[in-house]
Structure formats: structure tokens, C-alpha cells
């Protein structure tokens, strides 16, 4: 694959990902889930596998533990998740 083809493919994939993200966001809002951002969706994906620590969420998202904790804190404030003591 030539560089120009790779660049065109990358641009097309980014455009498709942006469109998909927008449609998911619209669907989430239409169902009454206000204030949920795309980054929160990645937290929900990780939690769909079971309980997770902030460190687990951070590893899944590829962010710092502090950044993951901020996302989780937002979801706690909105009532979408709850924190529990880690055994």
C-alpha cells in the first residue's frame, strides 16, 4: 500500500469512527441518558465484564489512574455507577 492510499484509508476510517460516535451519542441522549460523553462509554464497556478498580479502568482506557478516577467520579455523580470498597 502506498503512502497516499494509507493516508486516504486512515482519513476514511477516522471519518467513519467520528460518524459512529456521533450516532451513538445521539441514541444515548434520545434514550434519556443526559450528560454521558463518549469517554464514559468506554468505562461502561469495561464494567460490562464485571467489577473494576480505577486501575482496571485506566488500563482498559490507556489513561492514568487519575484520569480514570475522574471519569468514574462523573458517572457516580450522575448516578450511573457506584463505588464499592475493594476487597
ZADOBA-406709 format. One record per residue: residue number from 1; x, y, z of N, C-alpha, C, O in turn. Coordinates in nm, 3 decimals. Each point is the difference from the previous one (the first is absolute). Layout:
BEGIN
  seq      n.u      n.v      n.w     ca.u     ca.v     ca.w      c.u      c.v      c.w      o.u      o.v      o.w
  NUM        X        Y        Z        X        Y        Z        X        Y        Z        X        Y        Z
...
This chain:
BEGIN
  seq      n.u      n.v      n.w     ca.u     ca.v     ca.w      c.u      c.v      c.w      o.u      o.v      o.w
    1    0.085   -0.117    0.000   -0.085    0.117    0.000    0.090    0.124    0.000    0.093    0.010    0.080
    2   -0.122    0.082   -0.169    0.078    0.123   -0.008   -0.043    0.097    0.110   -0.109   -0.012    0.056
    3    0.197    0.108   -0.027   -0.030    0.097    0.105   -0.130    0.075   -0.024   -0.076    0.023    0.094
    4    0.050    0.014   -0.219   -0.123    0.075   -0.029   -0.124   -0.087    0.023   -0.102    0.049    0.047
    5    0.112   -0.178   -0.080   -0.111   -0.091    0.026   -0.021   -0.020    0.149   -0.113   -0.002    0.048
    6    0.222   -0.012    0.025   -0.009   -0.017    0.145   -0.060    0.124    0.065   -0.080   -0.010    0.092
    7    0.120    0.126   -0.140   -0.054    0.126    0.053   -0.149    0.012   -0.028   -0.077    0.041    0.086
    8    0.037   -0.076   -0.207   -0.142    0.006   -0.037   -0.081   -0.098    0.083   -0.110    0.032    0.045
    9    0.163   -0.152   -0.024   -0.069   -0.099    0.081   -0.012    0.047    0.145   -0.105   -0.014    0.061
   10    0.212    0.070   -0.008   -0.002    0.053    0.137   -0.105    0.109    0.014   -0.074    0.002    0.099
   11    0.068    0.088   -0.195   -0.098    0.108    0.004   -0.142   -0.054   -0.006   -0.088    0.048    0.071
   12    0.066   -0.148   -0.156   -0.134   -0.059   -0.011   -0.040   -0.070    0.130   -0.114    0.011    0.043
   13    0.208   -0.082    0.018   -0.030   -0.068    0.127   -0.029    0.099    0.112   -0.091   -0.021    0.080
   14    0.167    0.129   -0.074   -0.025    0.103    0.101   -0.136    0.065   -0.021   -0.070    0.027    0.097
   15    0.034   -0.002   -0.220   -0.132    0.059   -0.029   -0.111   -0.095    0.041   -0.099    0.042    0.059
   16    0.115   -0.170   -0.090   -0.101   -0.099    0.037   -0.011   -0.012    0.152   -0.110   -0.010    0.054
   17    0.223    0.011    0.015   -0.001   -0.008    0.147   -0.069    0.122    0.059   -0.076   -0.013    0.097
   18    0.101    0.129   -0.153   -0.065    0.122    0.048   -0.150   -0.005   -0.019   -0.076    0.039    0.088
   19    0.033   -0.086   -0.203   -0.143   -0.014   -0.029   -0.065   -0.101    0.095   -0.108    0.026    0.053
   20    0.173   -0.138   -0.032   -0.053   -0.101    0.091   -0.012    0.055    0.142   -0.101   -0.021    0.066
   21    0.204    0.091   -0.020   -0.003    0.059    0.134   -0.116    0.098    0.013   -0.069    0.001    0.101
   22    0.049    0.081   -0.203   -0.109    0.098    0.003   -0.135   -0.070    0.006   -0.088    0.042    0.076
   23    0.069   -0.146   -0.154   -0.128   -0.072   -0.001   -0.026   -0.071    0.133   -0.113    0.000    0.049
   24    0.215   -0.058    0.007   -0.017   -0.064    0.132   -0.037    0.105    0.103   -0.091   -0.022    0.080
   25    0.160    0.136   -0.082   -0.028    0.108    0.094   -0.145    0.048   -0.014   -0.068    0.021    0.100
   26    0.022   -0.004   -0.222   -0.138    0.042   -0.024   -0.099   -0.104    0.054   -0.101    0.036    0.060
   27    0.130   -0.164   -0.081   -0.087   -0.106    0.049   -0.006   -0.006    0.151   -0.106   -0.022    0.059
   28    0.221    0.042    0.004    0.006    0.000    0.146   -0.083    0.115    0.055   -0.079   -0.019    0.093
   29    0.096    0.137   -0.149   -0.076    0.118    0.046   -0.149   -0.016   -0.026   -0.082    0.039    0.084
   30    0.046   -0.097   -0.197   -0.142   -0.020   -0.034   -0.068   -0.094    0.099   -0.122    0.004    0.017
   31    0.201   -0.088    0.047   -0.055   -0.094    0.098    0.005    0.055    0.142   -0.025   -0.073    0.097
   32    0.057    0.201   -0.085   -0.007    0.067    0.129    0.125   -0.004    0.085   -0.004    0.038    0.117
   33    0.113   -0.082   -0.172    0.126   -0.005    0.075    0.076    0.130   -0.023    0.089    0.007   -0.085
   34   -0.126    0.094    0.162    0.061    0.132   -0.016    0.138    0.004    0.062    0.028   -0.065    0.101
   35    0.058    0.143   -0.162    0.132    0.024    0.056    0.099   -0.113   -0.016    0.108    0.003    0.060
   36   -0.141   -0.102   -0.139    0.093   -0.111   -0.024    0.083    0.035   -0.123   -0.053    0.029   -0.107
   37    0.183   -0.034    0.125    0.093    0.032   -0.108    0.054   -0.129   -0.060   -0.007   -0.106    0.062
   38    0.062    0.113   -0.183    0.056   -0.121   -0.061    0.103   -0.070    0.088    0.005   -0.123    0.003
   39    0.076    0.198    0.070    0.099   -0.063    0.088   -0.067   -0.086    0.107    0.055   -0.101    0.042
   40   -0.174    0.142    0.001   -0.072   -0.080    0.099   -0.038   -0.136   -0.057   -0.003   -0.100    0.072
   41   -0.025    0.097   -0.201   -0.036   -0.127   -0.064    0.109   -0.104    0.014   -0.028   -0.119    0.016
   42    0.154    0.162   -0.023    0.111   -0.094    0.015    0.008   -0.052    0.143    0.042   -0.114    0.023
   43   -0.081    0.197    0.074   -0.006   -0.047    0.139   -0.109   -0.106    0.011    0.021   -0.104    0.063
   44   -0.137    0.130   -0.124   -0.109   -0.098    0.005    0.041   -0.133   -0.064   -0.037   -0.107    0.048
   45    0.113    0.115   -0.157    0.047   -0.123   -0.064    0.083   -0.081    0.098   -0.021   -0.121    0.014
   46    0.114    0.186    0.055    0.084   -0.072    0.098   -0.085   -0.058    0.111    0.021   -0.114    0.042
   47   -0.118    0.192    0.008   -0.084   -0.047    0.110   -0.094   -0.112   -0.043   -0.050   -0.075    0.084
   48    0.025    0.062   -0.214   -0.087   -0.108   -0.047    0.062   -0.137    0.024   -0.070   -0.102   -0.001
   49    0.202    0.098    0.023    0.068   -0.126    0.028   -0.002   -0.033    0.149    0.041   -0.109    0.038
   50   -0.088    0.201    0.045   -0.004   -0.022    0.145    0.061    0.117    0.074    0.044    0.098   -0.060
   51   -0.043   -0.110    0.191    0.055    0.107    0.084    0.142    0.033   -0.043    0.074   -0.084   -0.050
   52   -0.038    0.210    0.071    0.134    0.046   -0.040    0.047    0.109    0.094   -0.079    0.081    0.048
   53    0.207   -0.081   -0.022    0.062    0.107    0.077    0.032    0.115   -0.096   -0.007   -0.015   -0.122
   54    0.042    0.129    0.179    0.042    0.113   -0.085    0.123   -0.039   -0.082    0.015    0.044   -0.114
   55    0.071   -0.125    0.172    0.119   -0.047   -0.073   -0.041   -0.086   -0.119    0.060    0.010   -0.107
   56   -0.161   -0.096    0.125   -0.051   -0.083   -0.109   -0.056    0.087   -0.113    0.028   -0.022   -0.118
   57   -0.107    0.121    0.157   -0.060    0.090   -0.099    0.110    0.077   -0.074   -0.006    0.015   -0.122
   58    0.105    0.032    0.197    0.111    0.074   -0.061    0.073   -0.086   -0.102    0.032    0.047   -0.110
   59   -0.006   -0.172    0.145    0.070   -0.090   -0.093   -0.083   -0.023   -0.125    0.053   -0.003   -0.111
   60   -0.184   -0.014    0.128   -0.089   -0.022   -0.114   -0.002    0.121   -0.093   -0.003   -0.015   -0.122
   61    0.003    0.134    0.181   -0.008    0.123   -0.079    0.135    0.050   -0.050    0.007    0.082   -0.091
   62    0.100   -0.132    0.153    0.132    0.048   -0.036    0.026    0.141    0.051    0.067    0.080   -0.065
   63   -0.120   -0.051    0.184    0.017    0.132    0.062    0.057   -0.019    0.141    0.016   -0.112    0.047
   64    0.013    0.223    0.019    0.050   -0.009    0.137   -0.113   -0.039    0.094   -0.118    0.013   -0.032
   65    0.157   -0.062    0.149   -0.099   -0.035    0.102   -0.081    0.124    0.039   -0.120   -0.009    0.026
   66    0.186    0.124   -0.021   -0.068    0.124    0.036   -0.107    0.037   -0.105   -0.110    0.040    0.036
   67    0.143   -0.055   -0.162   -0.097    0.031   -0.106   -0.118   -0.097    0.006   -0.115    0.042   -0.016
   68    0.143   -0.169    0.039   -0.107   -0.099    0.012   -0.088    0.031    0.121   -0.122   -0.011   -0.008
   69    0.184    0.049    0.118   -0.076    0.034    0.122   -0.093    0.119   -0.026   -0.112    0.003    0.050
   70    0.159    0.094   -0.126   -0.084    0.116   -0.032   -0.122   -0.042   -0.082   -0.111    0.046    0.026
   71    0.131   -0.134   -0.123   -0.113   -0.050   -0.079   -0.098   -0.076    0.087   -0.121    0.020   -0.010
   72    0.173   -0.106    0.096   -0.087   -0.077    0.090   -0.073    0.093    0.095   -0.119   -0.018    0.025
   73    0.188    0.118    0.028   -0.064    0.097    0.089   -0.117    0.070   -0.069   -0.105    0.020    0.062
   74    0.122    0.016   -0.188   -0.109    0.063   -0.076   -0.120   -0.095   -0.009   -0.114    0.042    0.018
   75    0.141   -0.168   -0.046   -0.108   -0.098   -0.012   -0.068   -0.025    0.134   -0.121   -0.024    0.005
   76    0.197    0.028    0.103   -0.058   -0.015    0.134   -0.093    0.118    0.028   -0.113   -0.019    0.045
   77    0.160    0.142   -0.072   -0.082    0.119    0.025   -0.129   -0.003   -0.081   -0.104    0.047    0.046
   78    0.109   -0.103   -0.165   -0.118   -0.007   -0.085   -0.090   -0.119    0.035   -0.111   -0.013   -0.053
   79    0.159   -0.073    0.142   -0.081   -0.113    0.044    0.008   -0.123   -0.089   -0.083   -0.090    0.014
   80    0.178    0.084   -0.104    0.011   -0.113   -0.093    0.081   -0.116    0.056   -0.020   -0.115   -0.040
   81    0.112    0.143    0.130    0.080   -0.106    0.063    0.014    0.032    0.148   -0.029    0.111    0.045
   82    0.074   -0.210    0.030    0.026    0.022    0.142    0.137   -0.055    0.035    0.047   -0.097   -0.059
   83    0.014    0.161    0.154    0.129   -0.048    0.049   -0.027   -0.095    0.116   -0.090    0.021    0.081
   84    0.170   -0.126   -0.077   -0.007   -0.095    0.112    0.141   -0.023    0.051    0.096    0.012   -0.076
   85   -0.083   -0.046    0.205    0.133   -0.030    0.053    0.062   -0.117   -0.076   -0.068   -0.097   -0.034
   86    0.196    0.107    0.009    0.073   -0.108   -0.066    0.037   -0.104    0.104    0.062    0.033    0.102
   87   -0.099   -0.158   -0.126    0.025   -0.103    0.103    0.143   -0.026    0.029    0.032   -0.084    0.084
